[in-house]
Amino acid sequence: MDLIVTVQDAVTAFEDWLEPTSAELDAVELEMPLILADVDLLDAQIITLDRTPSELDERRLRRARRRALAERVALANRPVTASLPGGAA
């Protein structure tokens, strides 16, 4: 019989270099409206998976698609004022 033993150092080892940098956090914050719009779109799609979409469902899907597309356009057209250190952007 083989014993299953966890390696505690490997499971709980978090070094400072594993944490996201402030530049990476800024990049995520910049993309947060798009992330939230995509989550709303996924929610609208999940609702309609097991049934035929009603008129309200179709409107919800169209609205979520338009919002996600608008956020993608806004993010793509946002001017780059300075490059973020650490390669995040």
C-alpha positions as CSV (number, residue, x, y, z in Angstrom):
1,M,0.0,0.0,0.0
2,D,1.4,3.4,-1.0
3,L,0.8,6.3,1.3
4,I,-0.4,9.6,-0.2
5,V,1.5,12.4,1.4
6,T,1.3,16.0,0.5
7,V,4.3,18.1,0.2
8,Q,3.4,21.0,2.4
9,D,6.0,23.4,1.0
10,A,4.8,22.8,-2.6
11,V,1.2,23.3,-1.7
12,T,1.5,26.4,0.4
13,A,4.6,28.0,-1.1
14,F,3.9,31.5,-2.2
15,E,6.8,33.7,-2.9
16,D,6.7,37.5,-3.5
17,W,7.5,36.9,-7.2
18,L,4.3,34.8,-7.6
19,E,2.1,37.7,-6.7
20,P,0.8,39.9,-9.6
21,T,2.7,43.2,-10.1
22,S,1.0,46.5,-9.8
23,A,1.3,46.9,-13.6
24,E,-0.5,43.6,-14.0
25,L,-3.2,44.6,-11.6
26,D,-3.6,48.0,-13.4
27,A,-4.0,46.1,-16.7
28,V,-6.7,43.9,-15.2
29,E,-8.4,47.0,-13.8
30,L,-8.3,48.6,-17.3
31,E,-10.0,45.5,-18.8
32,M,-12.6,45.1,-16.0
33,P,-15.5,46.7,-17.9
34,L,-14.9,44.2,-20.8
35,I,-14.6,41.3,-18.3
36,L,-17.9,42.2,-16.7
37,A,-19.6,42.6,-20.0
38,D,-18.4,39.2,-21.1
39,V,-19.7,37.7,-17.8
40,D,-23.2,39.2,-18.5
41,L,-23.1,37.8,-22.0
42,L,-22.2,34.3,-20.7
43,D,-25.0,34.6,-18.1
44,A,-27.5,35.5,-20.9
45,Q,-26.3,32.5,-23.0
46,I,-26.4,30.1,-20.0
47,I,-30.0,31.0,-19.3
48,T,-31.1,30.0,-22.8
49,L,-29.2,26.7,-22.9
50,D,-32.0,24.4,-21.8
51,R,-35.0,26.2,-23.4
52,T,-36.1,28.0,-26.5
53,P,-35.2,31.7,-26.0
54,S,-38.2,33.9,-25.4
55,E,-38.5,37.4,-26.7
56,L,-37.1,38.7,-23.5
57,D,-34.2,36.3,-23.6
58,E,-33.4,37.4,-27.2
59,R,-33.4,41.0,-26.1
60,R,-31.2,40.2,-23.2
61,L,-28.8,38.4,-25.5
62,R,-28.7,41.2,-28.0
63,R,-28.1,43.8,-25.3
64,A,-25.3,41.7,-23.7
65,R,-23.7,41.2,-27.2
66,R,-23.9,44.9,-27.9
67,R,-22.4,45.8,-24.5
68,A,-19.5,43.4,-24.9
69,L,-18.8,44.6,-28.4
70,A,-18.9,48.2,-27.3
71,E,-16.5,47.5,-24.4
72,R,-14.1,45.7,-26.8
73,V,-14.2,48.7,-29.2
74,A,-13.6,51.1,-26.3
75,L,-10.7,49.0,-25.0
76,A,-9.2,48.8,-28.5
77,N,-9.5,52.5,-29.1
78,R,-8.2,53.6,-25.8
79,P,-4.9,55.5,-26.3
80,V,-1.8,54.0,-24.9
81,T,-0.3,56.8,-22.9
82,A,2.6,54.9,-21.4
83,S,3.8,51.4,-21.6
84,L,3.3,49.4,-18.4
85,P,6.4,48.0,-16.7
86,G,6.7,44.2,-16.5
87,G,5.3,43.6,-19.9
88,A,1.6,44.0,-18.9
89,A,-0.6,45.9,-21.2
